């Protein structure tokens, strides 16, 4: 049973001021929330870059508010004047419900309490401030990130609509990938995306190791395409300099949607534990994800047949990673040439 009745909820805000992977892993819970409150307007409150994310998921979000940061949250620099203005705007939004889905709540629960919403819900840490014991659950440890947020929905009486991730791509973004493939002369060739960067440099696998994997995959007759942000362009070049096989560097040359479409048409993604691994999960593209510092039990894709997880201990064995990549590539390319059907879909747009 819903803890908060439908007739009391017309305006909802979700507070989650984090990064791409964090947002994608929350989508199954947000999908369930939207299904339970289909008439409610839902605003996303987060970091400035998330305005584009909210637009991409406009089937769930009706608006976006940029969070200026507070002390104790490392993702955004603190701006007290901007925070005062932000708080004034959010209080005027007259929310019926604000969900604190950022984390344990020791910093963020006092923040969302200042929004002036009629009801609050989310996570709390035992012994810390809890706005409402009926609608705040103890932060669930030991769960995959997707399951963590679905546990909150279940706690609130909201029925799950599945654990699958989503990443909407527009027709124009599919066409842009088709154009890129034409430019590089690979329209009818399968390719593998390799993403050697990550927001946290502690997660970067060594360039020489990525190069060894890339060369081994290229020997199977597929094209190697490197992806990344503009800031990661030099990291990609360090990998390419250690390779023997030719490759294409698209780091910094694709927006988020085009990156999603590019991964969506790939035969395989090889990456560090970062947001693109969740895009691959959403697009149904096989992946090999290398974990160095983060917890695979929490952040690895749920489908362990389609997505191969390399633990920190296993990451030292490059031959083992090559074997996992070759296995994933072999399995994928023998499923009735699925990459060709993806190309055909793009041509028909």
Secondary structure by P-SEA (a helix, b strand, c coil): ccccccccccbbbbbbcccaaaaaaaaaaaaaaaaacccbbbbbbccccaaaaaaaacccccbbbbbccccccccbbbbaaaaaaaaaaaaaccccbbbcccccccccaaaaaaccccbbbbbbccccccccccccccccccccaaaaaaaaaaaacccccccbbbbbbcaaaaaaaaaaaaaaccccbbbbbbbcccccccccccaaaaaaaaaaaaaabbbbbbbbcccaaaaaaaaaaaccbbbbbccccccaaaaaaaaaaccbbbbcccaaaaaaaaacbbbbbbbcccccccccccccccbbbbcccccccaaaaaaaaaaaaaaaaaccaaaaaaaaaaaac
